[in-house]
Amino acid sequence: MTVDLIAHLAQVQGLTAIAIGLIIGLGALGACIGIGVMGSKFLEAAARQPELMPLLQGRMFLLAGLIDAAFLIGVALAMYFAVGNPLITVLQTAGKAAAGH
């Protein structure tokens, strides 16, 4: 491998690490804020109309699952880039082609 290719690989790995941190960090922040707001609205609605509490509780848990699912999809995407980064594979293939292998 040439020095130029190694520098490009290091740059891609560094930027991928930053992107993974942003994906997981902002996803967790958004999920926490979303569930917090939803929980507070559920408590307000349950205090106003206690007879609707079972209906509201089921819907709240459904939405909590959807919010967490969206966050976990982001985590799965981040782990894909952490373990099997396709950008690094492209650089490695280009490096092998340039070296004549």
N, CA, C and O atoms as a Tinker XYZ file with bonds, in Angstrom:
   404  protein
     1  N      0.838000   -1.185000    0.000000    73     2
     2  CA     0.000000    0.000000    0.000000    64     1     3
     3  C      0.879000    1.242000    0.000000    63     2     4     5
     4  O      1.942000    1.283000    0.619000    81     3
     5  N      0.415000    2.218000   -0.690000    73     3     6
     6  CA     1.181000    3.456000   -0.732000    64     5     7
     7  C      0.836000    4.317000    0.477000    63     6     8     9
     8  O     -0.158000    4.082000    1.165000    81     7
     9  N      1.658000    5.293000    0.714000    73     7    10
    10  CA     1.437000    6.203000    1.836000    64     9    11
    11  C      0.150000    6.999000    1.630000    63    10    12    13
    12  O     -0.568000    7.292000    2.586000    81    11
    13  N     -0.135000    7.345000    0.377000    73    11    14
    14  CA    -1.342000    8.109000    0.063000    64    13    15
    15  C     -2.598000    7.300000    0.391000    63    14    16    17
    16  O     -3.559000    7.840000    0.939000    81    15
    17  N     -2.592000    6.019000    0.059000    73    15    18
    18  CA    -3.733000    5.157000    0.343000    64    17    19
    19  C     -3.922000    4.976000    1.843000    63    18    20    21
    20  O     -5.051000    4.966000    2.334000    81    19
    21  N     -2.823000    4.834000    2.566000    73    19    22
    22  CA    -2.901000    4.687000    4.018000    64    21    23
    23  C     -3.476000    5.951000    4.650000    63    22    24    25
    24  O     -4.261000    5.876000    5.596000    81    23
    25  N     -3.086000    7.107000    4.128000    73    23    26
    26  CA    -3.630000    8.365000    4.646000    64    25    27
    27  C     -5.126000    8.460000    4.373000    63    26    28    29
    28  O     -5.883000    8.921000    5.228000    81    27
    29  N     -5.556000    8.032000    3.197000    73    27    30
    30  CA    -6.982000    8.052000    2.866000    64    29    31
    31  C     -7.765000    7.073000    3.745000    63    30    32    33
    32  O     -8.871000    7.381000    4.190000    81    31
    33  N     -7.191000    5.903000    3.991000    73    31    34
    34  CA    -7.848000    4.934000    4.875000    64    33    35
    35  C     -8.000000    5.491000    6.290000    63    34    36    37
    36  O     -9.052000    5.340000    6.912000    81    35
    37  N     -6.964000    6.126000    6.788000    73    35    38
    38  CA    -7.023000    6.710000    8.127000    64    37    39
    39  C     -8.062000    7.828000    8.190000    63    38    40    41
    40  O     -8.781000    7.958000    9.180000    81    39
    41  N     -8.136000    8.621000    7.142000    73    39    42
    42  CA    -9.120000    9.697000    7.113000    64    41    43
    43  C    -10.541000    9.137000    7.082000    63    42    44    45
    44  O    -11.418000    9.643000    7.783000    81    43
    45  N    -10.776000    8.113000    6.290000    73    43    46
    46  CA   -12.113000    7.501000    6.232000    64    45    47
    47  C    -12.471000    6.877000    7.573000    63    46    48    49
    48  O    -13.608000    7.008000    8.029000    81    47
    49  N    -11.526000    6.206000    8.209000    73    47    50
    50  CA   -11.795000    5.608000    9.511000    64    49    51
    51  C    -12.089000    6.667000   10.568000    63    50    52    53
    52  O    -12.986000    6.483000   11.390000    81    51
    53  N    -11.359000    7.751000   10.557000    73    51    54
    54  CA   -11.596000    8.825000   11.515000    64    53    55
    55  C    -12.947000    9.494000   11.323000    63    54    56    57
    56  O    -13.675000    9.725000   12.289000    81    55
    57  N    -13.281000    9.803000   10.079000    73    55    58
    58  CA   -14.577000   10.421000    9.803000    64    57    59
    59  C    -15.732000    9.465000   10.073000    63    58    60    61
    60  O    -16.812000    9.891000   10.481000    81    59
    61  N    -15.506000    8.169000    9.844000    73    59    62
    62  CA   -16.531000    7.176000   10.164000    64    61    63
    63  C    -16.765000    7.107000   11.666000    63    62    64    65
    64  O    -17.908000    6.979000   12.106000    81    63
    65  N    -15.712000    7.188000   12.451000    73    63    66
    66  CA   -15.866000    7.177000   13.909000    64    65    67
    67  C    -16.660000    8.392000   14.390000    63    66    68    69
    68  O    -17.501000    8.274000   15.282000    81    67
    69  N    -16.396000    9.543000   13.807000    73    67    70
    70  CA   -17.157000   10.744000   14.171000    64    69    71
    71  C    -18.626000   10.581000   13.784000    63    70    72    73
    72  O    -19.519000   10.939000   14.552000    81    71
    73  N    -18.873000   10.037000   12.587000    73    71    74
    74  CA   -20.247000    9.834000   12.133000    64    73    75
    75  C    -20.982000    8.841000   13.024000    63    74    76    77
    76  O    -22.160000    9.041000   13.321000    81    75
    77  N    -20.317000    7.784000   13.452000    73    75    78
    78  CA   -20.937000    6.797000   14.336000    64    77    79
    79  C    -21.323000    7.440000   15.656000    63    78    80    81
    80  O    -22.413000    7.200000   16.175000    81    79
    81  N    -20.436000    8.253000   16.196000    73    79    82
    82  CA   -20.754000    8.961000   17.441000    64    81    83
    83  C    -21.940000    9.886000   17.292000    63    82    84    85
    84  O    -22.785000    9.969000   18.183000    81    83
    85  N    -22.008000   10.582000   16.174000    73    83    86
    86  CA   -23.143000   11.476000   15.939000    64    85    87
    87  C    -24.448000   10.713000   15.755000    63    86    88    89
    88  O    -25.484000   11.113000   16.286000    81    87
    89  N    -24.399000    9.618000   15.007000    73    87    90
    90  CA   -25.609000    8.829000   14.782000    64    89    91
    91  C    -26.160000    8.308000   16.104000    63    90    92    93
    92  O    -27.349000    8.456000   16.386000    81    91
    93  N    -25.309000    7.706000   16.904000    73    91    94
    94  CA   -25.775000    7.114000   18.161000    64    93    95
    95  C    -26.132000    8.195000   19.177000    63    94    96    97
    96  O    -27.163000    8.100000   19.844000    81    95
    97  N    -25.299000    9.212000   19.299000    73    95    98
    98  CA   -25.549000   10.263000   20.287000    64    97    99
    99  C    -26.801000   11.065000   20.004000    63    98   100   101
   100  O    -27.624000   11.267000   20.898000    81    99
   101  N    -26.956000   11.524000   18.770000    73    99   102
   102  CA   -28.145000   12.316000   18.441000    64   101   103
   103  C    -29.405000   11.457000   18.409000    63   102   104   105
   104  O    -30.491000   11.926000   18.748000    81   103
   105  N    -29.256000   10.195000   17.998000    73   103   106
   106  CA   -30.407000    9.288000   18.031000    64   105   107
   107  C    -30.883000    9.034000   19.448000    63   106   108   109
   108  O    -32.086000    9.029000   19.709000    81   107
   109  N    -29.947000    8.824000   20.367000    73   107   110
   110  CA   -30.316000    8.612000   21.769000    64   109   111
   111  C    -30.940000    9.870000   22.359000    63   110   112   113
   112  O    -31.917000    9.789000   23.103000    81   111
   113  N    -30.384000   11.023000   22.033000    73   111   114
   114  CA   -30.932000   12.283000   22.529000    64   113   115
   115  C    -32.358000   12.492000   22.030000    63   114   116   117
   116  O    -33.242000   12.861000   22.803000    81   115
   117  N    -32.579000   12.258000   20.748000    73   115   118
   118  CA   -33.912000   12.419000   20.184000    64   117   119
   119  C    -34.915000   11.444000   20.778000    63   118   120   121
   120  O    -36.052000   11.814000   21.067000    81   119
   121  N    -34.488000   10.179000   20.963000    73   119   122
   122  CA   -35.390000    9.188000   21.551000    64   121   123
   123  C    -35.737000    9.544000   22.989000    63   122   124   125
   124  O    -36.888000    9.409000   23.403000    81   123
   125  N    -34.757000    9.993000   23.746000    73   123   126
   126  CA   -35.021000   10.368000   25.144000    64   125   127
   127  C    -35.961000   11.572000   25.236000    63   126   128   129
   128  O    -36.880000   11.583000   26.055000    81   127
   129  N    -35.732000   12.560000   24.415000    73   127   130
   130  CA   -36.614000   13.732000   24.433000    64   129   131
   131  C    -38.018000   13.338000   23.989000    63   130   132   133
   132  O    -38.999000   13.768000   24.596000    81   131
   133  N    -38.128000   12.520000   22.934000    73   131   134
   134  CA   -39.431000   12.096000   22.444000    64   133   135
   135  C    -40.218000   11.312000   23.477000    63   134   136   137
   136  O    -41.409000   11.560000   23.668000    81   135
   137  N    -39.573000   10.371000   24.145000    73   135   138
   138  CA   -40.261000    9.578000   25.154000    64   137   139
   139  C    -40.599000   10.436000   26.370000    63   138   140   141
   140  O    -41.649000   10.245000   26.984000    81   139
   141  N    -39.731000   11.371000   26.726000    73   139   142
   142  CA   -40.019000   12.266000   27.849000    64   141   143
   143  C    -41.230000   13.149000   27.587000    63   142   144   145
   144  O    -42.096000   13.298000   28.449000    81   143
   145  N    -41.287000   13.735000   26.394000    73   143   146
   146  CA   -42.438000   14.585000   26.043000    64   145   147
   147  C    -43.713000   13.747000   25.988000    63   146   148   149
   148  O    -44.761000   14.162000   26.484000    81   147
   149  N    -43.614000   12.575000   25.387000    73   147   150
   150  CA   -44.785000   11.711000   25.287000    64   149   151
   151  C    -45.262000   11.273000   26.666000    63   150   152   153
   152  O    -46.467000   11.246000   26.918000    81   151
   153  N    -44.348000   10.932000   27.555000    73   151   154
   154  CA   -44.721000   10.537000   28.914000    64   153   155
   155  C    -45.386000   11.661000   29.678000    63   154   156   157
   156  O    -46.351000   11.439000   30.409000    81   155
   157  N    -44.871000   12.869000   29.510000    73   155   158
   158  CA   -45.492000   14.001000   30.219000    64   157   159
   159  C    -46.887000   14.284000   29.687000    63   158   160   161
   160  O    -47.786000   14.606000   30.463000    81   159
   161  N    -47.084000   14.171000   28.384000    73   159   162
   162  CA   -48.420000   14.381000   27.809000    64   161   163
   163  C    -49.379000   13.271000   28.231000    63   162   164   165
   164  O    -50.568000   13.516000   28.433000    81   163
   165  N    -48.858000   12.046000   28.364000    73   163   166
   166  CA   -49.703000   10.950000   28.846000    64   165   167
   167  C    -50.172000   11.224000   30.265000    63   166   168   169
   168  O    -51.344000   11.019000   30.580000    81   167
   169  N    -49.275000   11.683000   31.122000    73   167   170
   170  CA   -49.665000   11.977000   32.496000    64   169   171
   171  C    -50.665000   13.120000   32.565000    63   170   172   173
   172  O    -51.591000   13.086000   33.376000    81   171
   173  N    -50.489000   14.127000   31.727000    73   171   174
   174  CA   -51.467000   15.228000   31.685000    64   173   175
   175  C    -52.835000   14.723000   31.237000    63   174   176   177
   176  O    -53.854000   15.072000   31.833000    81   175
   177  N    -52.859000   13.907000   30.194000    73   175   178
   178  CA   -54.132000   13.391000   29.686000    64   177   179
   179  C    -54.785000   12.455000   30.696000    63   178   180   181
   180  O    -56.005000   12.477000   30.858000    81   179
   181  N    -53.984000   11.629000   31.380000    73   179   182
   182  CA   -54.537000   10.717000   32.386000    64   181   183
   183  C    -55.083000   11.479000   33.584000    63   182   184   185
   184  O    -56.054000   11.036000   34.197000    81   183
   185  N    -54.483000   12.612000   33.931000    73   183   186
   186  CA   -54.984000   13.416000   35.040000    64   185   187
   187  C    -56.293000   14.108000   34.666000    63   186   188   189
   188  O    -57.161000   14.293000   35.519000    81   187
   189  N    -56.441000   14.486000   33.411000    73   187   190
   190  CA   -57.672000   15.157000   32.978000    64   189   191
   191  C    -58.824000   14.186000   32.808000    63   190   192   193
   192  O    -59.951000   14.480000   33.207000    81   191
   193  N    -58.548000   13.024000   32.216000    73   191   194
   194  CA   -59.597000   12.043000   31.974000    64   193   195
   195  C    -59.109000   10.648000   32.387000    63   194   196   197
   196  O    -58.620000    9.887000   31.552000    81   195
   197  N    -59.242000   10.320000   33.664000    73   195   198
   198  CA   -58.728000    9.034000   34.161000    64   197   199
   199  C    -59.414000    7.818000   33.527000    63   198   200   201
   200  O    -58.833000    6.733000   33.497000    81   199
   201  N    -60.627000    7.984000   33.028000    73   199   202
   202  CA   -61.334000    6.846000   32.431000    64   201   203
   203  C    -60.709000    6.399000   31.100000    63   202   204   205
   204  O    -60.937000    5.271000   30.665000    81   203
   205  N    -59.933000    7.264000   30.458000    73   203   206
   206  CA   -59.266000    6.920000   29.201000    64   205   207
   207  C    -57.849000    6.366000   29.400000    63   206   208   209
   208  O    -57.136000    6.105000   28.431000    81   207
   209  N    -57.457000    6.192000   30.647000    73   207   210
   210  CA   -56.083000    5.789000   30.935000    64   209   211
   211  C    -55.688000    4.460000   30.281000    63   210   212   213
   212  O    -54.587000    4.391000   29.736000    81   211
   213  N    -56.505000    3.402000   30.295000    73   211   214
   214  CA   -56.075000    2.157000   29.631000    64   213   215
   215  C    -55.858000    2.332000   28.120000    63   214   216   217
   216  O    -54.903000    1.782000   27.570000    81   215
   217  N    -56.712000    3.074000   27.460000    73   215   218
   218  CA   -56.560000    3.324000   26.025000    64   217   219
   219  C    -55.295000    4.135000   25.748000    63   218   220   221
   220  O    -54.525000    3.808000   24.844000    81   219
   221  N    -55.091000    5.172000   26.515000    73   219   222
   222  CA   -53.908000    6.024000   26.333000    64   221   223
   223  C    -52.621000    5.276000   26.657000    63   222   224   225
   224  O    -51.594000    5.486000   26.012000    81   223
   225  N    -52.679000    4.400000   27.661000    73   223   226
   226  CA   -51.475000    3.668000   28.052000    64   225   227
   227  C    -51.034000    2.719000   26.938000    63   226   228   229
   228  O    -49.842000    2.611000   26.649000    81   227
   229  N    -51.982000    2.038000   26.319000    73   227   230
   230  CA   -51.627000    1.147000   25.210000    64   229   231
   231  C    -51.005000    1.898000   24.055000    63   230   232   233
   232  O    -50.023000    1.447000   23.465000    81   231
   233  N    -51.578000    3.047000   23.732000    73   231   234
   234  CA   -51.030000    3.847000   22.637000    64   233   235
   235  C    -49.672000    4.429000   22.993000    63   234   236   237
   236  O    -48.804000    4.561000   22.131000    81   235
   237  N    -49.488000    4.778000   24.263000    73   235   238
   238  CA   -48.198000    5.323000   24.686000    64   237   239
   239  C    -47.100000    4.271000   24.535000    63   238   240   241
   240  O    -46.008000    4.576000   24.056000    81   239
   241  N    -47.387000    3.030000   24.945000    73   239   242
   242  CA   -46.378000    1.977000   24.833000    64   241   243
   243  C    -46.093000    1.638000   23.371000    63   242   244   245
   244  O    -44.957000    1.319000   23.020000    81   243
   245  N    -47.108000    1.705000   22.524000    73   243   246
   246  CA   -46.893000    1.484000   21.096000    64   245   247
   247  C    -45.952000    2.544000   20.525000    63   246   248   249
   248  O    -45.016000    2.223000   19.794000    81   247
   249  N    -46.204000    3.794000   20.858000    73   247   250
   250  CA   -45.344000    4.871000   20.363000    64   249   251
   251  C    -43.940000    4.810000   20.960000    63   250   252   253
   252  O    -42.962000    5.135000   20.286000    81   251
   253  N    -43.839000    4.397000   22.217000    73   251   254
   254  CA   -42.508000    4.253000   22.826000    64   253   255
   255  C    -41.703000    3.186000   22.087000    63   254   256   257
   256  O    -40.501000    3.347000   21.873000    81   255
   257  N    -42.360000    2.105000   21.699000    73   255   258
   258  CA   -41.683000    1.065000   20.924000    64   257   259
   259  C    -41.236000    1.565000   19.560000    63   258   260   261
   260  O    -40.147000    1.224000   19.098000    81   259
   261  N    -42.071000    2.371000   18.914000    73   259   262
   262  CA   -41.700000    2.914000   17.603000    64   261   263
   263  C    -40.535000    3.900000   17.712000    63   262   264   265
   264  O    -39.648000    3.920000   16.858000    81   263
   265  N    -40.545000    4.707000   18.755000    73   263   266
   266  CA   -39.443000    5.660000   18.958000    64   265   267
   267  C    -38.142000    4.897000   19.205000    63   266   268   269
   268  O    -37.103000    5.243000   18.642000    81   267
   269  N    -38.196000    3.860000   20.045000    73   267   270
   270  CA   -36.995000    3.069000   20.309000    64   269   271
   271  C    -36.542000    2.301000   19.072000    63   270   272   273
   272  O    -35.345000    2.121000   18.852000    81   271
   273  N    -37.498000    1.850000   18.268000    73   271   274
   274  CA   -37.139000    1.128000   17.045000    64   273   275
   275  C    -36.369000    2.030000   16.083000    63   274   276   277
   276  O    -35.406000    1.594000   15.451000    81   275
   277  N    -36.792000    3.277000   15.974000    73   275   278
   278  CA   -36.085000    4.215000   15.097000    64   277   279
   279  C    -34.653000    4.437000   15.593000    63   278   280   281
   280  O    -33.723000    4.519000   14.790000    81   279
   281  N    -34.478000    4.532000   16.899000    73   279   282
   282  CA   -33.134000    4.692000   17.462000    64   281   283
   283  C    -32.284000    3.444000   17.206000    63   282   284   285
   284  O    -31.111000    3.551000   16.850000    81   283
   285  N    -32.875000    2.270000   17.386000    73   283   286
   286  CA   -32.110000    1.038000   17.192000    64   285   287
   287  C    -31.745000    0.811000   15.733000    63   286   288   289
   288  O    -30.720000    0.190000   15.452000    81   287
   289  N    -32.550000    1.292000   14.803000    73   287   290
   290  CA   -32.179000    1.228000   13.394000    64   289   291
   291  C    -30.931000    2.077000   13.156000    63   290   292   293
   292  O    -30.039000    1.678000   12.407000    81   291
   293  N    -30.870000    3.242000   13.791000    73   291   294
   294  CA   -29.668000    4.078000   13.696000    64   293   295
   295  C    -28.451000    3.400000   14.297000    63   294   296   297
   296  O    -27.353000    3.496000   13.749000    81   295
   297  N    -28.635000    2.712000   15.420000    73   295   298
   298  CA   -27.524000    1.982000   16.044000    64   297   299
   299  C    -27.051000    0.858000   15.122000    63   298   300   301
   300  O    -25.848000    0.641000   14.976000    81   299
   301  N    -27.988000    0.145000   14.502000    73   299   302
   302  CA   -27.609000   -0.933000   13.581000    64   301   303
   303  C    -26.833000   -0.384000   12.386000    63   302   304   305
   304  O    -25.852000   -0.987000   11.950000    81   303
   305  N    -27.266000    0.746000   11.863000    73   303   306
   306  CA   -26.550000    1.369000   10.748000    64   305   307
   307  C    -25.144000    1.806000   11.180000    63   306   308   309
   308  O    -24.180000    1.640000   10.434000    81   307
   309  N    -25.040000    2.355000   12.371000    73   307   310
   310  CA   -23.732000    2.772000   12.884000    64   309   311
   311  C    -22.808000    1.567000   13.080000    63   310   312   313
   312  O    -21.620000    1.643000   12.770000    81   311
   313  N    -23.343000    0.467000   13.587000    73   311   314
   314  CA   -22.524000   -0.731000   13.779000    64   313   315
   315  C    -22.107000   -1.346000   12.448000    63   314   316   317
   316  O    -21.027000   -1.924000   12.333000    81   315
   317  N    -22.974000   -1.217000   11.441000    73   315   318
   318  CA   -22.604000   -1.690000   10.102000    64   317   319
   319  C    -21.378000   -0.930000    9.607000    63   318   320   321
   320  O    -20.446000   -1.532000    9.073000    81   319
   321  N    -21.377000    0.383000    9.784000    73   319   322
   322  CA   -20.227000    1.173000    9.343000    64   321   323
   323  C    -19.007000    0.942000   10.233000    63   322   324   325
   324  O    -17.876000    1.098000    9.774000    81   323
   325  N    -19.214000    0.577000   11.486000    73   323   326
   326  CA   -18.081000    0.317000   12.369000    64   325   327
   327  C    -17.402000   -1.005000   12.026000    63   326   328   329
   328  O    -16.177000   -1.110000   12.094000    81   327
   329  N    -18.189000   -2.015000   11.657000    73   327   330
   330  CA   -17.636000   -3.355000   11.450000    64   329   331
   331  C    -17.312000   -3.609000    9.983000    63   330   332   333
   332  O    -16.210000   -4.057000    9.665000    81   331
   333  N    -18.244000   -3.334000    9.095000    73   331   334
   334  CA   -18.040000   -3.652000    7.683000    64   333   335
   335  C    -18.156000   -2.419000    6.824000    63   334   336   337
   336  O    -19.045000   -2.330000    5.978000    81   335
   337  N    -17.279000   -1.476000    7.028000    73   335   338
   338  CA   -17.366000   -0.190000    6.340000    64   337   339
   339  C    -17.151000   -0.374000    4.831000    63   338   340   341
   340  O    -16.061000   -0.756000    4.406000    81   339
   341  N    -18.170000   -0.107000    4.032000    73   339   342
   342  CA   -18.000000   -0.278000    2.585000    64   341   343
   343  C    -17.053000    0.752000    1.976000    63   342   344   345
   344  O    -16.484000    0.508000    0.912000    81   343
   345  N    -16.879000    1.879000    2.622000    73   343   346
   346  CA   -15.972000    2.901000    2.093000    64   345   347
   347  C    -14.520000    2.431000    2.156000    63   346   348   349
   348  O    -13.731000    2.709000    1.252000    81   347
   349  N    -14.178000    1.725000    3.218000    73   347   350
   350  CA   -12.812000    1.207000    3.352000    64   349   351
   351  C    -12.569000    0.108000    2.321000    63   350   352   353
   352  O    -11.483000    0.011000    1.750000    81   351
   353  N    -13.589000   -0.718000    2.089000    73   351   354
   354  CA   -13.457000   -1.788000    1.105000    64   353   355
   355  C    -13.191000   -1.225000   -0.286000    63   354   356   357
   356  O    -12.380000   -1.772000   -1.033000    81   355
   357  N    -13.861000   -0.151000   -0.633000    73   355   358
   358  CA   -13.644000    0.490000   -1.936000    64   357   359
   359  C    -12.218000    1.011000   -2.041000    63   358   360   361
   360  O    -11.572000    0.840000   -3.075000    81   359
   361  N    -11.721000    1.644000   -0.985000    73   359   362
   362  CA   -10.336000    2.149000   -1.005000    64   361   363
   363  C     -9.319000    1.012000   -1.110000    63   362   364   365
   364  O     -8.331000    1.118000   -1.836000    81   363
   365  N     -9.568000   -0.067000   -0.384000    73   363   366
   366  CA    -8.648000   -1.201000   -0.437000    64   365   367
   367  C     -8.637000   -1.832000   -1.825000    63   366   368   369
   368  O     -7.584000   -2.226000   -2.325000    81   367
   369  N     -9.808000   -1.927000   -2.443000    73   367   370
   370  CA    -9.873000   -2.494000   -3.794000    64   369   371
   371  C     -9.142000   -1.598000   -4.777000    63   370   372   373
   372  O     -8.427000   -2.085000   -5.653000    81   371
   373  N     -9.319000   -0.289000   -4.637000    73   371   374
   374  CA    -8.629000    0.646000   -5.531000    64   373   375
   375  C     -7.115000    0.577000   -5.320000    63   374   376   377
   376  O     -6.349000    0.691000   -6.277000    81   375
   377  N     -6.684000    0.392000   -4.080000    73   375   378
   378  CA    -5.262000    0.277000   -3.793000    64   377   379
   379  C     -4.637000   -0.973000   -4.385000    63   378   380   381
   380  O     -3.513000   -0.944000   -4.885000    81   379
   381  N     -5.389000   -2.089000   -4.324000    73   379   382
   382  CA    -4.892000   -3.324000   -4.917000    64   381   383
   383  C     -4.826000   -3.219000   -6.431000    63   382   384   385
   384  O     -3.904000   -3.745000   -7.053000    81   383
   385  N     -5.804000   -2.540000   -7.027000    73   383   386
   386  CA    -5.795000   -2.378000   -8.482000    64   385   387
   387  C     -4.628000   -1.487000   -8.918000    63   386   388   389
   388  O     -4.003000   -1.728000   -9.951000    81   387
   389  N     -4.343000   -0.458000   -8.120000    73   387   390
   390  CA    -3.238000    0.441000   -8.460000    64   389   391
   391  C     -1.884000   -0.260000   -8.290000    63   390   392   393
   392  O     -0.933000    0.028000   -9.016000    81   391
   393  N     -1.810000   -1.181000   -7.323000    73   391   394
   394  CA    -0.551000   -1.894000   -7.086000    64   393   395
   395  C     -0.322000   -3.006000   -8.104000    63   394   396   397
   396  O      0.790000   -3.519000   -8.230000    81   395
   397  N     -1.374000   -3.377000   -8.829000    73   395   398
   398  CA    -1.215000   -4.383000   -9.871000    64   397   399
   399  C     -1.468000   -5.803000   -9.403000    63   398   400   401
   400  O     -1.025000   -6.751000  -10.052000    81   399
   401  N     -2.177000   -5.973000   -8.276000    73   399   402
   402  CA    -2.468000   -7.330000   -7.777000    64   401   403
   403  C     -3.599000   -7.915000   -8.521000    63   402   404
   404  O     -3.996000   -9.048000   -8.250000    81   403
